[in-house]
């Protein structure tokens, strides 16, 4: 059962008392630590884990409100796409951004097609750009201007 708490009402969720919350999922300890530090410096609440299976467990059983999942694609055990599938089964409106060093033609489009809101190439061109995108996605997730279906289509296109 999903026990995540939705963000309270208000027209501008990013100006609400609680900052956007991101779950960082990457099996590379160094990258996970750096991302966590940089996101916190930019005002995010951040939780992190090193595997897809732990991410599913944390997302689905936690009372923590997670606005966006930032997840590596290739991890031992449960891959990013497999973890997203499991989370989508519980929360079809989850916002997930993938990170990948796989730059084969069509790979980013395939990840978007399986439910990602955005795909970031590794190494990142700009951590600031990643943060801005995450803030936009977190804001769109709880904004009142579009329906959930319209928002989903907007970020996947």
N, C-alpha and C positions, 0 to 999 in steps of 0.2 A: 504494500500500500504506500502511495506517495504521501509523505507528510510535510512536503515543502510548504512554506508559508508564502503566499503571494504578497507582493508589495502593496501597501495601503494605497488608497485613492489619491487623487491630486492630479492636476493637469500636467505638471512637470515633474516626473518621477526623479530626475537627477538632482532636483533641488530639495527633495524630501530629506528627512533627517538621516536616513541611512544611505550610504554610498552604494553604487552598483557592486554586486558581488560576483567574482569570477572564480571558477574552479579550474586550475591549471593542471593538466595531465600530461606528463612526459616522463619517459623512463631515464632520460639523461638528467642526473642530479644537478649538474652545474647549470644547465639551461633552466631547469625548474626553479632553482634558487634565484637566479638573475631575474627571470620573469616575475617571480613573486615580489622581489624587492622593488623592481621598477614599477610594477602596477600599484603597489602600496604607496610609493612615493607620489604617484599621480592620483591618489585618492580612492582607489578601489579597496574593498574588502577582498582578501584573497585566501583561498584554501587550495591546497595542492596535494597531489598524489602521484605515484610513480607507475601506475598500471591502469589499463582499461577496466579490469575487473573491480579494482578499488574505486574507480570513478563511478561505475554503475552503482556499487554499494552505497557510496557516499551520497550520490544524487538521489537515489530512490528511497533511502531509509533515514535520511537526515532531516532535521527540522530547520536546517539552514536554508534560507532563501537564496538560490543561485540564479543569477540573471543570465549569465553566459558561461558556457563551458569552452575552454581553450585547450584543444587536445591534439596531441601528436597522432599521426596516422599509423606509423610503423612502430609497434611496441611488441615485446615478447608476450606470449599468451594472448590476451584479448586485444585485438587491434583497435584503433580509433573508430573505424567504421562499424565494427561489431559492437563496440561499447555504445556508440550512438544508436544503433538499432535497438539495443536493450533499453536504453533510456527512452527512446521514442515510444516504445511499447507501454511505458508508464505515463509519459508526458509528451503527447504529440506536438506540443508547442515549444519544446525545449529549443534554446538558441545555442548552437554549437559552431565554433570556428575551428577548422583544422589547421595544423602546422605540418608542413612536409618539405623535405629536400628533394622529393621526386618531382622533377620538372619535365617528365615525358609529355609529349603532346596529348592533350585531352584529359590529363590526370586531374587537373583542377576542376574542369567541367564535370568529370565523373563524381568527384567528391561533393560538389554542389548538388548534383542530381540525387545523391543519397541522403541529403538532408542538411548539409552544412549551410550556415548563413554566410560564411566567408571562408576563404582559404588563403593562408599566409605561406609564402615560400621561405624556406630556411636556407641560408641565414637571412634574418629580417633586414630589409632595407632600412627600416626606421622603427624603433620601439615606440616612438611618439605616434606614428601612423597606426600601429597595432592598437595602442591605447585609445586613440580617437575613434577607430572603427568599433572597438568593444563598447565604448560609451554610447555611440550611436545605436548599436544593436540593443544594448540594455535599455536605452530610452525608447526605442521603437517597440520593444517587447511590451512595455507597460503604458505606452502613450494611448491617448484616447481618440486620435484623429482617424485611425484606420481600423478595419476589422482585423482579427487575427489572421484570416486567410489572405487579405490584401498585404499585410505586413510580411507574411511568410513569402509570398510571391515576390515582393519588392526586394528582399534580401537575398533571395535565391537567384534572381535575374541579374 
